Amino acid sequence: MAKNAYQYTTIEEFEQAFLDRFMPTEAESQQAVYELSQLKLSPIGDFDAHVKIFEAKMKVTQPGHEINAHMLPFLGTLYPSLSIEITTEPAHKEYAKLIPRVLFLHQQEQKKGPNPSAKMAPAAKSADDVKQLRAQISSLQSSIDSRQRQAQYPKKCRLPYNSRWQRRLDVGTMEGHVEGTGEGERGGNEDTLLPLHLPKVSPEGIRGGILITRGVGNVV
């Protein structure tokens, strides 16, 4: 480009030509911003490699900015414990001094090893799973017991209610009785309880709508 510098009559034209050639496009800048937002240093990550990638992305997203403008975005790429360590210290004013300090703290974090609470987390989760499983087993057992009781003691048999039997029939020597509420005038259940003991009625005992049982007749 220096060979063609004579083509430009002013320094402004030369600077504009330089920017047009080396400045990132809008698409490149947006892509770099996205990649920078996804960039995170892990507790076991390579710090030097992380810094190189970060600075390369910053040159695309903020071309021409001074290096100290990189400090705040760089802190956003650190993992939580390291970020807390560096932000609790007095504020750094120079990016060149910030990087060595963060490197030192990163190395100290690596020496601590894994977080003890992280090892306990799976055990606690397993205990919760066991409690939930026991509750499900207890609920299932209760359901099984309930069905077994229903099988041993079945409900009384019910027959469809006949609208003709809308009032209680008191039969003299019957040991049980038939009672229904009916659905007709008063409404209610559509079935009636089958009596425990009904008198034997012969075909000859029913004449003209009269139920005869042991000499006692009731109009049905």
SULUR-V798254 format. One record per residue. N is the residue number from 1. SS is DSSP state (2 for helix, 1 for strand, 0 for the rest). OMEGA is omega in whole degrees, 0 to 359 (999 if undefined). D_LAST is the distance of its C-alpha to the last C-alpha in Angstrom with 1 decimal. Layout:
# SULUR-V798254
N/SS/OMEGA/D_LAST  N/SS/OMEGA/D_LAST
This chain:
# SULUR-V798254
1/0/179/118.9  2/2/180/122.1  3/2/182/124.1  4/2/182/122.4  5/2/181/122.9  6/2/181/125.7  7/2/184/123.2  8/0/184/121.8  9/0/180/123.9  10/0/178/122.1  11/2/178/120.6  12/2/179/117.3  13/2/180/117.1  14/2/180/117.8  15/2/179/115.1  16/2/178/112.6  17/2/178/113.5  18/2/180/113.1  19/2/179/109.7  20/2/183/108.6  21/2/188/109.6  22/2/178/108.4  23/0/179/105.5  24/0/176/102.1  25/0/179/99.9  26/2/179/96.8  27/2/179/94.6  28/2/180/96.7  29/2/179/96.4  30/2/178/92.6  31/2/179/92.4  32/2/178/94.6  33/2/179/92.6  34/2/181/89.4  35/2/178/91.1  36/2/179/92.5  37/2/179/89.1  38/2/184/87.9  39/0/179/91.0  40/0/175/90.4  41/0/178/92.6  42/0/180/90.8  43/0/180/91.8  44/0/184/93.4  45/0/177/94.7  46/0/185/98.3  47/2/182/99.5  48/2/178/102.6  49/2/179/100.7  50/2/181/98.1  51/2/180/100.9  52/2/179/102.5  53/2/180/99.2  54/2/182/98.5  55/2/178/101.9  56/2/179/101.8  57/2/180/98.5  58/2/178/99.9  59/2/179/102.9  60/2/183/100.6  61/2/181/98.3  62/0/181/101.0  63/0/178/104.3  64/0/179/107.3  65/0/178/105.6  66/0/187/107.6  67/2/181/106.6  68/2/177/105.5  69/2/181/102.6  70/2/188/101.1  71/2/183/100.4  72/2/176/97.1  73/2/181/95.6  74/2/178/96.9  75/2/179/95.1  76/0/180/91.9  77/0/184/92.3  78/0/176/92.4  79/0/192/89.6  80/2/184/88.1  81/2/179/90.0  82/2/179/93.3  83/2/178/92.6  84/2/181/91.9  85/2/186/95.1  86/2/182/97.3  87/2/176/95.7  88/0/177/96.1  89/0/174/99.8  90/0/184/102.2  91/0/177/101.8  92/0/182/104.1  93/0/182/106.2  94/0/179/107.5  95/2/182/105.6  96/2/178/108.5  97/2/180/108.0  98/2/185/104.2  99/2/179/104.0  100/2/180/106.0  101/2/178/104.0  102/2/177/100.7  103/2/180/102.0  104/2/180/103.0  105/2/178/99.6  106/2/178/97.9  107/2/177/100.0  108/2/178/99.1  109/2/179/95.4  110/2/179/95.8  111/2/180/97.5  112/2/182/94.5  113/0/182/92.4  114/0/178/88.6  115/0/181/86.6  116/2/180/85.2  117/2/179/81.9  118/2/179/81.5  119/2/182/81.5  120/2/184/78.8  121/2/180/76.4  122/2/180/75.1  123/2/179/74.4  124/2/178/72.4  125/2/179/70.5  126/2/178/69.8  127/2/177/68.5  128/2/179/66.0  129/2/180/64.8  130/2/178/64.3  131/2/180/62.2  132/2/179/60.1  133/2/179/59.6  134/2/178/58.6  135/2/178/56.0  136/2/179/54.5  137/2/180/54.5  138/2/179/52.8  139/2/179/50.1  140/2/180/49.6  141/2/178/49.4  142/2/178/46.8  143/2/179/44.6  144/2/180/45.1  145/2/180/44.2  146/2/179/41.0  147/2/179/39.9  148/2/178/40.8  149/2/178/38.7  150/2/179/35.7  151/2/180/36.4  152/2/182/36.6  153/0/182/33.4  154/0/178/30.9  155/0/178/28.0  156/0/181/24.6  157/0/179/22.8  158/1/180/20.4  159/1/178/17.9  160/1/181/16.9  161/0/177/14.0  162/0/185/11.1  163/0/179/10.9  164/0/181/7.2  165/0/183/7.3  166/0/178/9.8  167/0/184/9.7  168/0/180/10.6  169/1/177/8.7  170/0/181/11.5  171/0/188/11.7  172/0/188/14.8  173/0/179/17.1  174/0/178/15.9  175/0/178/18.9  176/0/177/17.3  177/0/177/14.3  178/1/182/12.5  179/0/178/13.4  180/0/178/13.8  181/0/177/15.5  182/0/181/14.7  183/0/188/17.2  184/0/186/15.9  185/0/186/17.0  186/0/182/18.3  187/0/177/19.6  188/0/183/20.3  189/0/179/20.0  190/0/179/18.5  191/1/182/17.7  192/1/182/16.0  193/1/178/17.7  194/0/181/17.0  195/0/180/16.8  196/0/182/20.0  197/0/177/18.8  198/0/177/15.5  199/0/177/15.3  200/0/181/16.2  201/0/179/13.7  202/0/178/15.5  203/2/181/14.8  204/2/183/15.2  205/2/180/12.5  206/1/179/9.8  207/1/174/10.5  208/0/178/9.4  209/0/181/5.8  210/1/176/6.1  211/1/183/6.7  212/1/176/10.2  213/1/178/12.5  214/0/175/15.9  215/0/180/15.3  216/1/182/12.6  217/1/177/9.3  218/1/180/6.3  219/1/177/3.8  220/0/999/0.0
